[in-house]
Amino acid sequence: MEEYQEVNEINLIDLMLYCLKKWRGIVVCMVLFAVIAGVYKYQATIMDNQVKKEELLRQSRQPTAESTEGEAGREEESESIVLSDPVSSAVSFAVIGMIGGACMICLVFGIYYVMSGKLQSESGFQEKFGMPLLGIVRKKETKKKLFGFIDQGIRRLEEGPYARIPRKEQIKIATVNVQAAIHKNPEEKIKRVMLAGTASGDDVMEICGELAEEIGEVTFSPYRQIVFHAAALKKLEYYEGILFIEKKGESFERLIRQEKKLADSRGIKVLGMVLC
């Protein structure tokens, strides 16, 4: 029961930052809803004004030989009919649509954040997975995006002072932490370590290469996915330790727990995880 509560615990700050990182989708949705609401209200106001004009025209064509009271009533009714400005009405509705669009898309992102089951935040990592987080490596920026300075500002807001550390230095910090985890207990002679996880990509291969190069006294395996391949799982018994490398926002928490259980059930020392 406790594990279930930990899995479903939501950090509102992390959720807010997740939505901020989707700011392009939010802006597009706001503009779309604003246009739809504005056009709808503009057309509706024009149609409403047309109905009012027809009512005024009908009143003006009525016979003039009516009682004075009837004429006074018609004059009062005519004065109460006021034509609305379609532009100002459309602008007001566009603003309402913009706010509604932002709320709706943020709700969609929030539902996906909760229901996707992916590792979205490193908050409370030790308590959630029962293993240490040895390093966080920022994703490699392959190309410059439009208004990229906004993404950089959100990243600095999310990472704090850690955002100033270059990516290469972050990999080195993770390498030092992995080395310390290997030699933490002198009685446990760890000479062979399996690199495993459920992710894939060039950034994962880069981290694996850096670890193998910097920690020369230990033999590292190629990156393997023990959850998906029986052959990789069988080779696990030939290693004294295992290090997981996963991707934030892509790796599933359920699979991370599963691969840790596979290692624990075989008595393999779990060193921890590097998150990229």
C-alpha positions in Angstrom: 0.0 0.0 0.0 2.8 2.4 0.8 4.5 1.7 -2.6 1.2 2.5 -4.3 1.0 5.9 -2.5 4.6 6.7 -3.4 4.0 5.9 -7.1 1.0 8.2 -7.3 2.5 11.1 -5.3 2.4 14.3 -7.5 4.8 17.2 -7.0 3.0 20.3 -8.1 6.2 22.2 -8.8 7.4 19.4 -11.1 4.0 19.4 -12.8 4.1 23.2 -13.3 7.6 23.0 -14.8 6.5 20.1 -17.0 3.7 22.3 -18.4 6.1 25.3 -18.8 8.4 23.2 -20.9 5.4 22.6 -23.2 4.9 26.3 -23.7 4.9 26.1 -27.5 1.9 23.8 -27.5 0.2 26.0 -25.0 0.7 29.1 -27.1 -0.6 27.3 -30.3 -3.7 26.2 -28.4 -4.3 29.6 -27.0 -4.1 31.3 -30.4 -6.4 28.6 -31.9 -9.1 28.9 -29.2 -8.9 32.7 -29.4 -9.5 32.7 -33.2 -12.3 30.2 -32.9 -14.0 32.1 -30.1 -13.5 35.5 -31.7 -14.8 34.5 -35.1 -17.8 32.8 -33.6 -18.7 35.9 -31.5 -18.1 38.2 -34.4 -20.6 36.3 -36.6 -23.1 35.9 -33.8 -23.0 39.6 -33.1 -23.6 40.5 -36.7 -26.5 38.1 -36.9 -27.9 39.5 -33.7 -27.6 43.1 -35.0 -29.3 42.0 -38.2 -32.3 40.7 -36.2 -32.5 44.0 -34.3 -32.4 46.0 -37.5 -35.2 44.0 -39.0 -37.2 44.6 -35.8 -36.7 48.3 -36.1 -37.7 48.3 -39.7 -40.8 46.3 -38.9 -41.8 48.8 -36.2 -41.2 51.8 -38.5 -43.6 50.3 -41.1 -46.5 50.0 -38.7 -49.6 52.4 -39.3 -49.2 55.8 -37.8 -53.0 56.2 -36.9 -52.6 54.5 -33.6 -53.2 55.9 -30.2 -50.7 58.1 -28.5 -50.1 55.5 -25.9 -49.2 53.0 -28.6 -46.8 55.4 -30.2 -45.1 56.1 -26.9 -44.7 52.4 -26.3 -43.1 51.8 -29.7 -40.7 54.7 -29.2 -39.7 53.3 -25.8 -39.2 49.8 -27.3 -37.1 51.3 -30.2 -34.9 53.2 -27.8 -34.2 49.9 -25.9 -32.8 48.2 -29.0 -29.1 48.9 -29.1 -26.7 47.5 -31.8 -23.6 45.8 -30.4 -20.1 46.4 -31.7 -19.0 43.1 -33.3 -15.3 43.9 -33.1 -15.3 44.6 -29.3 -17.4 41.6 -28.7 -15.1 39.4 -30.7 -12.0 40.7 -28.9 -13.6 40.0 -25.5 -14.5 36.5 -26.5 -11.1 36.0 -28.0 -9.5 36.8 -24.6 -11.9 34.4 -22.9 -11.1 31.7 -25.5 -7.3 32.3 -25.0 -7.6 31.7 -21.3 -9.9 28.7 -21.8 -7.5 27.2 -24.3 -4.5 27.6 -21.9 -6.5 25.9 -19.1 -7.6 23.1 -21.4 -4.2 22.2 -22.8 -2.6 22.5 -19.3 -5.2 20.0 -18.1 -4.4 17.6 -20.9 -0.7 17.9 -20.1 -1.4 17.4 -16.4 -3.4 14.2 -17.2 -0.7 12.9 -19.4 1.9 13.7 -16.7 0.0 11.6 -14.1 -1.3 8.8 -16.3 1.7 8.1 -18.6 3.7 6.2 -16.0 6.9 7.7 -17.2 9.7 9.0 -15.0 9.1 12.8 -15.1 11.0 13.9 -12.0 14.0 12.9 -9.9 12.3 14.2 -6.7 12.3 11.5 -4.0 14.2 9.1 -6.3 15.8 7.1 -3.4 12.5 6.5 -1.7 10.6 5.7 -4.9 13.0 3.2 -6.4 15.2 2.0 -3.5 18.5 2.9 -5.1 20.7 6.0 -5.3 20.6 8.5 -8.2 24.3 8.8 -9.1 24.0 11.5 -11.7 21.8 13.6 -13.9 23.0 14.5 -17.4 21.3 17.1 -19.4 19.9 16.0 -22.8 22.1 16.9 -25.8 20.8 19.9 -27.8 20.9 18.7 -31.4 19.6 21.9 -33.0 18.7 25.4 -32.1 15.0 26.0 -31.7 13.0 29.2 -32.3 12.8 31.2 -29.1 15.3 28.8 -27.5 16.1 31.4 -24.8 12.7 30.7 -23.3 13.7 27.0 -23.0 17.0 27.9 -21.4 15.2 30.1 -18.9 12.8 27.3 -18.0 15.8 24.9 -17.7 17.6 27.2 -15.3 14.4 27.5 -13.3 14.1 23.7 -13.1 17.8 22.8 -12.5 18.9 25.9 -10.5 22.7 26.3 -10.1 23.1 22.9 -11.7 22.0 24.4 -15.1 25.3 26.3 -15.3 27.4 23.1 -15.3 28.3 22.0 -18.9 27.0 18.7 -20.1 30.5 17.2 -20.3 31.1 18.1 -16.7 27.8 16.5 -15.7 28.9 13.3 -17.2 32.2 13.5 -15.3 30.4 14.1 -12.1 28.2 11.0 -12.7 31.3 9.0 -13.5 33.0 9.9 -10.2 29.8 9.0 -8.3 29.6 5.6 -10.1 33.3 5.0 -9.2 32.6 5.8 -5.6 29.6 3.4 -5.6 31.8 0.6 -7.0 34.4 1.0 -4.3 32.0 1.9 -1.5 32.3 -1.5 0.3 35.9 -2.8 0.1 34.8 -6.3 0.9 32.6 -6.4 -2.3 35.1 -6.8 -5.1 33.2 -5.6 -8.1 35.2 -6.1 -11.3 32.5 -6.5 -13.8 29.5 -4.2 -14.1 26.6 -4.5 -16.5 25.2 -1.3 -18.0 21.4 -1.8 -18.4 18.2 0.1 -18.8 15.1 0.4 -20.9 16.1 3.5 -22.9 18.2 3.9 -26.1 19.9 6.6 -28.1 23.2 8.3 -28.8 23.2 10.1 -25.5 23.0 6.8 -23.6 25.8 5.3 -25.7 27.9 8.5 -24.9 27.5 8.0 -21.2 28.4 4.3 -21.4 31.5 5.2 -23.4 32.6 7.8 -20.9 32.2 5.4 -18.0 34.2 2.6 -19.7 37.0 5.1 -20.5 37.2 6.9 -17.1 36.9 3.8 -14.9 39.5 1.5 -16.4 39.8 -0.9 -13.5 36.3 -2.2 -14.0 35.0 -4.1 -17.1 31.7 -2.6 -18.3 29.3 -4.5 -20.6 27.6 -3.0 -23.6 24.3 -1.4 -22.8 21.7 -4.1 -22.4 17.9 -4.1 -21.9 17.4 -7.0 -19.5 13.6 -6.4 -19.3 13.1 -6.9 -23.0 15.7 -9.5 -24.0 16.1 -12.9 -22.3 19.7 -13.3 -23.6 20.7 -10.1 -21.8 19.0 -11.2 -18.7 20.9 -14.5 -18.8 24.2 -12.7 -19.0 23.4 -10.8 -15.8 24.7 -13.7 -13.7 28.3 -13.1 -15.0 28.5 -9.6 -13.4 29.0 -8.5 -9.8 27.2 -5.2 -10.2 24.7 -3.4 -12.4 24.2 0.2 -13.3 21.0 1.5 -14.8 21.0 4.4 -17.3 17.5 5.7 -18.1 16.0 8.7 -19.8 13.8 11.3 -18.0 10.4 11.7 -19.7 10.9 8.5 -21.7 11.6 5.6 -19.3 8.6 4.0 -17.5 8.7 3.8 -13.7 7.1 0.3 -13.8 9.9 -1.0 -15.9 12.6 0.6 -13.7 11.2 -1.3 -10.7 11.0 -4.5 -12.7 14.6 -4.4 -13.8 15.7 -3.7 -10.3 13.7 -6.7 -9.0 15.4 -8.8 -11.6 18.8 -7.8 -10.4 17.9 -8.2 -6.7 16.5 -11.6 -7.2 19.8 -12.8 -8.7 21.9 -11.3 -5.9 23.5 -8.7 -8.2 24.7 -5.5 -6.5 22.6 -2.5 -7.8 25.0 0.5 -7.9 22.3 3.0 -8.8 21.1 5.0 -11.8 22.3 7.7 -14.1 19.5 9.8 -15.5 19.8 11.5 -18.8 
